[in-house]
């Protein structure tokens, strides 16, 4: 997911996306722990996407204050 795609989303959409990514990360970590995960490189990708969403949410929150 590219930052430009995330910036186009509304704050409510970002909250929904963050919740979705968190659930996906939990499921992938569970699969990894049980040895059923096919692509372990998916974990850092999801973590980066979560960080991107949180960063842009923070930016949008600061914009509202100004």
C-alpha positions as a Markdown table, in Angstrom:
| # | Residue | x | y | z |
|---|---|---|---|---|
| 1 | Unk | 0.0 | 0.0 | 0.0 |
| 2 | Unk | 1.5 | 3.3 | -1.1 |
| 3 | Unk | 1.4 | 6.4 | 1.1 |
| 4 | Unk | -0.4 | 8.4 | -1.7 |
| 5 | Unk | -3.3 | 5.8 | -1.6 |
| 6 | Unk | -3.5 | 6.2 | 2.2 |
| 7 | Unk | -3.5 | 10.0 | 2.1 |
| 8 | Unk | -6.6 | 9.9 | -0.1 |
| 9 | Unk | -8.6 | 8.1 | 2.6 |
| 10 | Unk | -10.8 | 9.8 | 5.2 |
| 11 | Unk | -10.0 | 9.5 | 8.9 |
| 12 | Unk | -12.8 | 7.0 | 9.4 |
| 13 | Unk | -11.5 | 4.9 | 6.5 |
| 14 | Unk | -8.1 | 5.0 | 8.1 |
| 15 | Unk | -9.4 | 3.8 | 11.4 |
| 16 | Unk | -11.2 | 0.9 | 9.6 |
| 17 | Unk | -8.0 | 0.0 | 7.6 |
| 18 | Unk | -5.9 | 0.1 | 10.8 |
| 19 | Unk | -8.3 | -2.3 | 12.5 |
| 20 | Unk | -8.2 | -4.6 | 9.4 |
| 21 | Unk | -4.4 | -4.6 | 9.3 |
| 22 | Unk | -4.2 | -5.3 | 13.0 |
| 23 | Unk | -6.4 | -8.4 | 12.7 |
| 24 | Unk | -4.5 | -9.6 | 9.7 |
| 25 | Unk | -1.2 | -9.2 | 11.6 |
| 26 | Unk | -2.6 | -11.2 | 14.5 |
| 27 | Unk | -3.7 | -14.0 | 12.1 |
| 28 | Unk | -0.4 | -14.1 | 10.4 |
| 29 | Unk | 1.6 | -14.2 | 13.6 |
| 30 | Unk | -0.7 | -17.1 | 14.8 |
| 31 | Unk | 0.0 | -19.0 | 11.5 |
| 32 | Unk | 3.7 | -18.3 | 11.9 |
| 33 | Unk | 3.7 | -19.7 | 15.5 |
| 34 | Unk | 1.9 | -22.8 | 14.4 |
| 35 | Unk | 4.2 | -23.3 | 11.4 |
| 36 | Unk | 1.6 | -22.9 | 8.7 |
| 37 | Unk | 2.8 | -19.5 | 7.3 |
| 38 | Unk | 3.9 | -19.7 | 3.7 |
| 39 | Unk | 5.5 | -16.3 | 3.3 |
| 40 | Unk | 7.1 | -15.0 | 6.6 |
| 41 | Unk | 8.1 | -11.7 | 4.8 |
| 42 | Unk | 4.4 | -10.7 | 5.0 |
| 43 | Unk | 4.8 | -9.8 | 8.7 |
| 44 | Unk | 7.2 | -6.9 | 8.2 |
| 45 | Unk | 5.1 | -5.7 | 5.2 |
| 46 | Unk | 1.9 | -5.5 | 7.4 |
| 47 | Unk | 3.9 | -3.8 | 10.2 |
| 48 | Unk | 5.1 | -1.1 | 7.8 |
| 49 | Unk | 1.5 | -0.6 | 6.5 |
| 50 | Unk | 0.3 | -0.2 | 10.0 |
| 51 | Unk | 3.0 | 2.4 | 10.7 |
| 52 | Unk | 2.1 | 4.2 | 7.5 |
| 53 | Unk | -1.6 | 4.4 | 8.4 |
| 54 | Unk | -0.8 | 5.6 | 12.0 |
| 55 | Unk | 1.6 | 8.2 | 10.7 |
| 56 | Unk | -1.0 | 9.6 | 8.2 |
| 57 | Unk | -3.7 | 9.5 | 10.8 |
| 58 | Unk | -1.4 | 11.6 | 13.1 |
| 59 | Unk | -0.7 | 14.1 | 10.3 |
| 60 | Unk | -4.4 | 14.5 | 9.6 |
| 61 | Unk | -5.1 | 15.0 | 13.3 |
| 62 | Unk | -2.4 | 17.7 | 13.4 |
| 63 | Unk | -3.9 | 19.4 | 10.3 |
| 64 | Unk | -7.3 | 19.8 | 12.1 |
| 65 | Unk | -5.7 | 21.6 | 15.0 |
| 66 | Unk | -4.2 | 24.3 | 12.9 |
